[in-house]
Amino acid sequence: MMQERLQVLIVDDEPLARSGMLTLVERDPELEVAGECSDGRAAVEAILELQPDLVLLDIQMPEMDGFEVLRAVGTDRMPPVVFVTAYDQFAVKAFEVNALDYLLKPFDDERFAHAIERAKHSIRGPDVNMLSQRLLRLLETAASGRAAAPTRGGANHLVRLVVKDAGKVFFVRTDEIDWIQAASYYVKLHVEEKVHLLRETMNSLEAKLDPACFFRISRSAIVNLDRVREIQPYAGGSQVVLLHDGTKVKLSKSRREELERILGQEI
């Protein structure tokens, strides 16, 4: 007798990430997509209404992140979770101990399949009632700061990136990057006069960079603050960031206030 398919809710603020996970879930005959959400508040409503068997939950989302989703739903009502995260090193250890599983961005099909198989075993196994306790411990760990995002200037931020180009593999130091530009499934690393393509999402890369050095000025651009020469007015009351080499990158109005806070003055 065939087992009933597990209902899976996909939660991620990046459309490409949601689309990729949806495709992988639909390939598995034992799974069915219960729904998808692009933010934490919608996720809380969907979890309580749909009561899925499994949630693929992004940790980093604006306004309400993955940890806040867990708190809002409550560990006693929260379904088993596979975290989707850009966190690395010490933070991942907390996920390994207390979560059902985690997917460290960017992940491949094989890693996704492994996480899903582990989830199936846990959900259908005798220890499913223990999952809420593990989530509670994870929340406690996050609250104490051990599973939070790396601190400003800490040792957990990337200092170099591995770039593949024309069959060659070489390193790019992050402090050499002028700015980063979104490019569909990739990002463009602007390093002086060179441009390197890296298969990474903007959200994932932003989380790994030192916020004392890099600032996301729009959905499609991150700048190295050490490369900023000045901020100039632009058409329609908006502004552009002028880099040391003369490059102008538009500053979104939604990010202006946060940049002012970092700089300690109005712009």
Long-range contacts (C-beta under 8 A, 24 or more apart in sequence): 3-30, 3-124, 5-29, 5-30, 5-31, 5-32, 6-30, 6-31, 6-32, 6-53, 6-54, 6-120, 6-123, 7-32, 7-33, 7-34, 7-50, 7-51, 7-52, 7-53, 7-54, 8-32, 8-33, 8-34, 8-52, 8-53, 8-54, 8-55, 8-56, 9-34, 9-35, 9-36, 9-37, 9-43, 9-46, 9-47, 9-50, 9-52, 9-54, 9-55, 9-56, 9-79, 10-35, 10-36, 10-37, 10-56, 11-36, 11-37, 11-38, 11-40, 11-43, 11-46, 11-55, 11-56, 11-57, 11-58, 11-61, 11-66, 11-69, 12-36, 12-38, 12-56, 12-58, 12-61, 12-84, 13-38, 13-39, 13-58, 13-60, 13-61, 13-62, 13-203, 14-58, 14-201, 14-203, 16-184, 16-185, 16-201, 17-58, 17-84, 17-105, 17-201, 21-56, 21-84, 21-112, 24-109, 24-112, 24-113, 24-116, 25-56, 25-116, 28-113, 28-116, 30-120, 31-116, 39-63, 39-64, 40-64, 40-65, 40-66, 40-68, 40-69, 40-72, 43-69, 44-69, 44-72, 44-73, 47-73, 47-77, 47-78, 47-79, 48-73, 48-77, 51-79, 52-79, 53-79, 53-80, 53-123, 54-79, 54-80, 54-81, 54-82, 54-119, 54-123, 55-79, 55-80, 55-81, 55-82, 56-81, 56-82, 56-84, 56-103, 57-81, 57-82, 57-83, 57-84, 58-83, 58-84, 58-85, 59-83, 59-84, 59-85, 59-86, 59-87, 60-85, 60-86, 60-149, 60-203, 60-207, 67-139, 67-142, 67-147, 70-135, 70-138, 70-139, 71-139, 75-132, 75-133, 75-135, 75-136, 75-139, 76-132, 78-132, 78-135, 80-119, 80-122, 80-123, 80-128, 80-131, 81-131, 81-135, 82-115, 82-116, 82-119, 86-203, 86-204, 86-205, 86-207, 86-208, 87-147, 87-149, 87-150, 87-207, 88-156, 88-208, 89-150, 89-156, 90-146, 90-156, 91-146, 91-147, 91-148, 91-149, 91-150, 91-156, 94-138, 94-141, 94-142, 94-146, 94-147, 95-138, 95-147, 97-134, 97-137, 98-134, 98-135, 98-137, 98-138, 98-141, 99-134, 99-135, 99-138, 100-131, 100-134, 105-200, 105-201, 105-204, 106-199, 106-200, 106-201, 106-204, 149-207, 152-210, 152-211, 152-212, 153-210, 153-212, 154-210, 157-208, 157-209, 157-210, 158-208, 158-209, 158-210, 161-189, 161-198, 163-189, 163-196, 163-197, 163-198, 165-196, 165-197, 172-196, 174-209, 174-210, 174-213, 174-214, 175-213, 175-224, 175-226, 177-214, 177-224, 178-223, 178-224, 178-227, 178-243, 178-244, 178-245, 178-247, 179-221, 179-222, 179-223, 179-224, 179-227, 179-243, 179-247, 179-249, 180-205, 180-214, 180-221, 180-222, 180-223, 181-220, 181-221, 182-219, 182-220, 182-221, 190-247, 192-245, 215-255, 215-258, 215-259, 215-262, 216-255, 217-241, 217-249, 217-250, 217-251, 217-252, 217-255, 217-259, 218-249, 218-250, 218-251, 218-252, 218-255, 219-252, 221-249, 221-250, 223-249, 225-262, 231-267, 239-267
